[in-house]
């Protein structure tokens, strides 16, 4: 079907004429696909041949519905804090993205499915038009989860019709836009899991979102320290593969940086190690904390990672598999940058800079998992041991000591494109790697994720670093 059914739209044109201007601007910008992003991350694939787009489109869209399928309509409507969005909103927003940025530009005689959806499901694209307030998304009971499913099916039909009708002249432009939509939807698949975990954590019934193994992890050995030489090294996205793989503008331009000799822990900090921090008064000793972090500890009464609770005899942890006793061997999750920094101080170590992290991963030859159209799991496993850096892309995002700032020579493009990364380069800290809930193939060594330093609901963990004397002395 190439047009909506009667009665679904009240307009013969895009709900906002600004979208046409935005799409034109994007198409004229030689690097627009690497600049348009909402949450800052990603690699799904290199430029896709047009004949591959349909299969990939169906796979990406199917993963979103697979993740939402176990959740009731009531589950999908709840918003438990301003940072959390309802599941049905994520499902609708990524659909709106394809409608607004692909169909509106490329489908002849385009009609919007429903004009008001463009306000309800716009996130922060000021240039596109009005937006419903983010903290109030949970107020919207209609459209419901089933109506959002109808919206998704409608847009999918039109997208598949469009992809089937592509000619060579429009192939390259459309491929870039659709590939961008894949990256964008993968970002929201991870957000969907982050958000529903927070929602279900507030339910005293301790519901299980996704069944998981009840078997405890195996014992984990002490962390080992891997040394890395200092020097001038290149960081940032470098096209050393000979093809135009997808990346975002915040990963560029590549540039040299000077780093001193350092060491990284070969694995992430575990729950058991964090318990030692708690037992030693880690949340009670002001000398371990940054000033803003100590204020958070007192104001919000932090005494353990988010989702931990003391039942009088043991620590329990809410997971997407339900609430269960904390497993000491698994990597600690849901700690803020403030907590990560305090733990590092307590351990006599520090957090790595984002440049140290990237350099170490690059020279170690660690590769992110290939795209398989799914996620690694809903909770990270304990380290299985071995040589080299481990738990890099598939367990928990790793806080760095680096503020999220522009690379030298970065310039946000004028107009709408400049909203996507540049305007967030203040008050955020960089995370590197990937998490168990990051869709496979979505991570990259140059990927710069970012959150405010107090954020705890992302799947965040800790990898320690240490400084070394120069081995050349």
C-alpha positions in Angstrom: 0.0 0.0 0.0 1.4 3.4 -1.0 -1.0 5.7 0.8 -2.9 5.7 4.1 -6.5 4.5 4.2 -9.2 7.1 4.3 -9.7 9.0 7.5 -6.2 8.5 8.9 -5.0 11.9 8.0 -6.3 15.4 7.8 -3.6 16.8 5.6 -2.4 16.4 2.1 1.1 17.3 3.0 3.7 16.7 5.7 2.4 18.0 9.1 5.4 20.3 9.2 6.8 21.9 6.1 10.0 22.1 8.0 10.5 18.3 7.5 10.8 18.9 3.8 13.5 21.5 4.4 15.3 19.2 6.9 15.3 16.2 4.5 16.6 18.5 1.7 19.3 19.8 4.0 20.3 16.2 5.0 20.4 15.0 1.4 22.7 17.9 0.4 25.1 17.3 3.2 27.9 14.9 2.2 28.1 13.4 5.6 24.5 13.5 6.8 24.2 9.9 7.6 27.0 10.2 10.1 25.5 13.3 11.7 21.9 12.5 12.3 21.6 10.6 15.6 19.4 10.9 18.7 21.2 9.0 21.4 24.8 8.9 20.2 26.3 5.6 19.2 26.4 2.9 16.6 27.4 0.6 13.8 24.9 -1.7 12.1 26.6 -2.2 8.7 28.4 -0.4 5.9 26.4 1.1 3.1 23.8 -1.4 2.2 23.0 -2.4 -1.3 19.4 -1.6 -2.1 18.5 -5.3 -2.5 19.6 -5.9 1.1 17.6 -3.1 2.6 14.3 -4.9 2.7 15.6 -7.9 4.6 17.5 -5.7 7.0 14.5 -3.4 7.5 12.4 -6.4 8.4 15.0 -7.8 10.8 15.5 -4.5 12.6 11.8 -3.8 13.0 11.1 -7.4 14.1 13.6 -7.1 17.0 11.7 -4.1 18.5 8.5 -6.1 18.5 10.2 -9.2 19.9 11.5 -7.1 22.8 8.0 -5.6 23.4 6.0 -8.9 22.9 6.3 -10.1 26.6 5.1 -6.8 27.9 1.4 -6.1 28.6 -0.3 -3.0 27.2 -0.2 -1.7 30.8 3.5 -2.3 31.1 4.0 -0.4 27.9 2.2 2.7 29.1 4.0 3.4 32.4 6.6 6.2 32.9 8.4 6.0 36.2 10.6 9.1 35.9 11.3 11.9 33.4 14.2 10.0 31.8 12.1 6.9 31.2 9.8 6.7 28.2 7.0 4.2 27.9 7.6 1.1 25.7 4.8 2.0 23.3 6.4 5.5 22.9 9.7 3.9 21.8 7.8 1.7 19.3 6.0 4.7 17.9 8.9 7.1 17.9 11.1 4.9 15.7 8.2 4.4 13.4 7.6 8.2 13.2 11.3 8.5 12.3 10.9 6.4 9.2 7.6 8.2 8.3 9.1 11.7 8.9 12.5 11.3 7.4 12.1 8.6 4.7 8.5 8.4 3.6 7.8 12.2 3.8 10.8 12.8 1.4 10.6 9.8 -0.9 7.0 8.6 -1.2 5.0 10.3 -4.0 1.8 11.8 -2.8 2.8 11.4 0.8 0.2 11.6 3.6 0.9 11.4 7.3 -0.8 8.5 9.0 -2.1 10.8 11.8 -1.2 14.5 12.1 -1.1 14.5 15.9 1.4 11.6 16.1 4.0 14.0 14.8 3.7 15.9 18.0 3.3 13.0 20.3 6.2 11.0 19.0 8.8 13.7 18.1 11.5 13.5 20.7 13.7 16.6 20.7 13.8 17.6 17.0 13.0 21.3 17.5 13.3 22.1 13.8 10.7 19.5 12.8 7.9 21.0 14.8 6.1 20.9 18.2 6.8 18.2 20.7 4.9 16.7 23.6 6.8 17.2 26.9 9.1 14.3 27.6 8.3 14.0 31.4 4.6 13.6 30.5 4.7 10.8 28.0 3.2 8.4 30.5 0.1 10.6 30.7 -0.9 9.5 27.2 -3.2 6.5 27.4 -4.2 6.8 23.7 -3.0 5.6 21.3 -2.6 2.4 23.2 -0.1 -0.4 22.6 -2.3 -2.1 20.0 -2.9 1.2 18.1 0.8 1.7 18.0 1.1 -1.7 16.5 -1.3 -0.7 13.8 0.8 2.4 13.2 4.0 0.3 12.9 2.3 -2.1 10.5 1.0 0.7 8.3 4.4 2.5 8.0 6.1 -0.9 7.4 3.8 -1.6 4.5 4.5 1.8 3.0 8.3 1.4 3.6 8.4 -2.0 1.9 6.4 -0.6 -1.1 8.9 2.2 -1.3 11.9 0.0 -1.1 10.4 -2.3 -3.9 10.1 0.7 -6.2 13.5 2.3 -5.8 15.4 3.3 -8.9 19.1 3.7 -9.4 18.9 7.5 -9.2 17.4 7.6 -5.7 19.2 4.5 -4.4 22.2 6.1 -2.7 20.2 8.8 -1.0 17.5 6.5 0.2 20.0 3.8 1.4 21.7 6.3 3.6 18.5 7.5 5.2 17.2 4.0 5.8 20.5 2.8 7.2 20.3 5.8 9.5 16.9 4.6 10.6 18.3 1.2 11.4 20.9 2.8 13.7 18.3 4.9 15.3 16.0 2.0 16.0 18.8 0.0 17.6 19.4 2.9 19.9 15.8 2.8 21.0 15.8 -1.0 21.4 18.5 -0.6 24.1 16.5 2.3 25.6 13.4 0.3 25.6 15.1 -2.4 27.8 16.7 0.2 30.1 13.3 1.9 30.6 11.1 -1.2 31.1 13.6 -2.4 33.7 13.1 0.7 35.7 9.3 0.5 35.3 9.1 -3.1 36.5 11.5 -2.4 39.4 8.8 -0.2 41.0 6.3 -3.1 41.1 6.3 -4.9 44.5 5.2 -8.1 42.6 8.8 -8.3 41.3 7.7 -9.3 37.8 9.9 -11.1 35.3 10.1 -9.4 32.0 12.2 -12.0 30.2 12.8 -15.5 31.6 16.5 -16.2 32.4 18.8 -18.9 33.8 18.5 -19.6 37.6 21.9 -21.1 37.6 24.5 -19.1 39.5 27.7 -18.0 37.9 31.1 -19.6 38.2 33.8 -18.1 40.4 35.8 -15.2 38.9 39.6 -14.8 39.5 41.3 -11.6 40.5 41.6 -8.9 37.8 44.9 -8.7 35.9 46.5 -5.6 34.8 47.4 -5.1 31.1 50.1 -2.5 30.4 50.0 -0.1 27.4 52.8 2.1 26.2 52.4 5.9 26.1 53.0 8.1 23.1 51.1 10.1 20.4 48.3 7.9 19.1 45.4 8.6 16.7 41.9 8.4 18.1 38.5 8.9 16.4 36.9 7.3 13.5 39.3 6.4 10.7 38.3 4.9 7.4 41.0 2.2 7.4 38.7 -0.4 5.9 38.4 1.2 2.5 34.6 1.5 2.8 32.2 4.1 4.1 31.0 2.3 7.3 28.4 4.1 9.3 29.6 6.4 12.1 28.4 9.6 13.8 29.8 13.1 13.7 30.9 13.0 17.4 33.5 10.4 16.5 35.3 12.8 14.1 37.6 14.2 13.2 40.3 11.7 13.9 43.2 13.4 15.6 46.4 12.7 17.5 46.5 12.7 21.3 49.4 12.2 23.8 48.8 9.6 26.4 51.1 8.4 29.2 51.9 4.8 29.9 48.9 3.2 31.6 47.3 -0.1 32.5 43.7 -1.4 32.2 42.0 -4.1 34.2 41.3 -7.1 32.0 37.7 -7.4 33.2 35.0 -5.3 34.8 34.5 -4.7 38.5 32.3 -7.4 40.0 29.4 -7.3 42.4 31.5 -9.0 45.0 34.1 -6.4 44.8 31.5 -3.7 45.1 30.2 -5.4 48.2 33.6 -4.9 49.8 33.4 -1.2 48.9 30.0 -1.0 50.6 31.2 -2.9 53.7 34.2 -0.5 54.0 31.9 2.5 54.2 32.2 3.5 50.6 28.9 5.4 50.6 29.7 7.0 53.9 33.2 8.4 53.3 33.1 11.9 51.8 36.8 11.8 51.0 36.2 9.3 48.2 33.7 11.3 46.4 33.6 14.2 44.0 31.7 17.1 45.6 28.6 16.8 43.3 28.6 13.1 43.8 28.7 13.4 47.6 25.7 15.8 47.3 23.8 13.2 45.4 24.7 10.4 47.9 23.1 12.5 50.7 20.2 14.0 48.8 19.1 10.7 47.2 20.4 8.4 50.0 22.5 6.2 47.8 23.9 3.2 49.7 24.3 0.6 46.8 23.9 0.4 43.1 20.5 1.1 41.6 18.2 -1.9 41.8 20.0 -3.4 44.9 18.1 -3.7 48.1 19.0 -5.2 51.5 16.4 -7.7 52.8 18.0 -7.9 56.3 20.3 -10.8 55.5 21.5 -10.4 51.9 21.6 -8.0 48.9 18.9 -8.6 46.3 19.0 -7.2 42.8 16.2 -6.4 40.4 17.0 -7.7 36.9 15.0 -8.1 33.7 14.9 -11.8 34.8 13.2 -10.8 38.0 14.5 -10.0 41.5 17.1 -12.4 42.9 20.1 -12.5 45.3 23.1 -10.5 44.0 25.6 -12.8 42.3 29.1 -11.8 43.4 30.8 -13.0 40.3 28.8 -10.9 37.8 29.9 -7.4 36.8 28.3 -4.6 38.8 25.6 -2.7 36.9 23.7 0.6 37.2 26.3 2.7 38.9 26.7 6.4 38.1 29.9 8.1 37.1 30.1 9.5 40.6 30.0 6.0 42.1 32.5 4.6 39.6 34.9 7.4 40.4 34.5 6.9 44.1 35.0 3.2 43.8 38.2 3.8 41.8 39.5 6.2 44.5 38.7 3.6 47.2 40.6 0.9 45.2 43.6 3.2 44.7 43.1 3.4 41.0 41.2 5.6 38.5 38.9 5.6 35.6 40.5 5.5 32.1 40.2 8.4 29.8 38.2 7.7 26.7 41.4 8.0 24.6 43.2 5.4 26.8 40.2 3.1 26.4 40.0 3.4 22.7 43.8 3.0 22.2 43.9 -0.1 24.4 41.0 -1.7 22.5 42.4 -0.9 19.2 45.9 -2.3 19.8 44.5 -5.3 21.6 42.6 -6.2 18.5 39.3 -6.6 20.3 36.4 -6.6 17.9 32.7 -5.9 18.6 30.3 -8.7 17.9 28.9 -9.1 14.4 25.4 -8.0 13.6 23.0 -10.9 14.3 19.7 -9.1 14.7 19.4 -9.6 18.4 21.0 -8.7 21.8 23.5 -10.7 23.7 21.2 -11.1 26.7 19.2 -9.2 29.3 21.8 -9.4 32.1 25.6 -9.7 31.8 27.4 -13.0 32.5 30.4 -13.4 34.8 33.8 -13.1 33.2 34.8 -16.5 31.8 38.6 -15.8 32.0 41.2 -15.8 29.4 43.9 -13.5 28.0 43.6 -9.9 27.1 40.8 -7.4 27.5 37.4 -9.0 28.1 33.8 -7.8 28.7 34.5 -4.9 26.3 31.3 -4.7 24.2 28.8 -7.3 25.6 28.5 -6.7 29.3 28.2 -3.1 30.5 29.0 0.4 29.3 32.2 1.6 30.9 32.5 5.0 32.4 35.6 7.1 31.5 37.0 10.2 33.2 36.4 12.2 30.0 33.8 14.9 29.6 31.7 14.7 26.5 33.3 17.5 24.5 33.9 18.1 20.8 37.0 16.7 19.2 39.4 19.4 17.8 38.1 20.7 14.6 34.5 19.5 15.2 31.9 21.9 14.0 28.2 21.2 14.3 26.5 21.9 10.9 24.1 24.7 10.7 20.4 24.1 10.8 18.6 21.0 11.9 21.6 18.6 11.7 23.4 20.6 14.4 20.8 19.4 17.0 21.8 15.8 17.1 25.1 15.7 18.9 26.7 19.1 19.2 24.1 20.6 21.5 24.6 17.8 24.1 28.4 18.5 24.5 28.0 20.0 28.1 27.4 18.3 31.4 27.9 14.8 30.1 30.5 12.1 30.6 31.7 9.6 28.0 31.1 5.9 28.2 32.8 3.4 25.9 32.1 -0.2 24.8 28.7 -1.7 24.9 26.3 -3.7 27.1 24.5 -7.0 27.0 21.4 -5.1 25.8 23.2 -3.3 23.0 22.0 -4.9 19.7 24.8 -7.0 18.2 26.7 -5.1 15.6 25.8 -1.7 17.0 29.0 -1.1 19.0 32.4 0.2 17.8 35.7 1.1 19.3 35.2 4.8 18.4 31.6 4.9 19.6 31.1 7.7 22.1 28.1 7.1 24.3 27.3 9.8 26.9 25.1 10.4 29.9 25.0 12.9 32.8 27.4 11.8 35.7 24.5 11.1 38.0 22.7 8.6 35.6 22.2 5.1 37.0 19.5 3.5 34.9 21.7 2.8 31.8 23.6 -0.5 31.8 26.7 1.0 33.2 29.7 -0.6 34.8 33.4 0.0 35.7 36.7 -0.9 34.3 39.7 0.4 36.3 42.8 2.0 35.0 46.2 2.8 36.6 49.1 5.0 35.6 52.5 3.6 34.9 56.0 5.0 34.8 57.4 5.4 31.3 58.9 2.1 30.2 61.3 4.0 28.0 63.0 5.8 31.0 
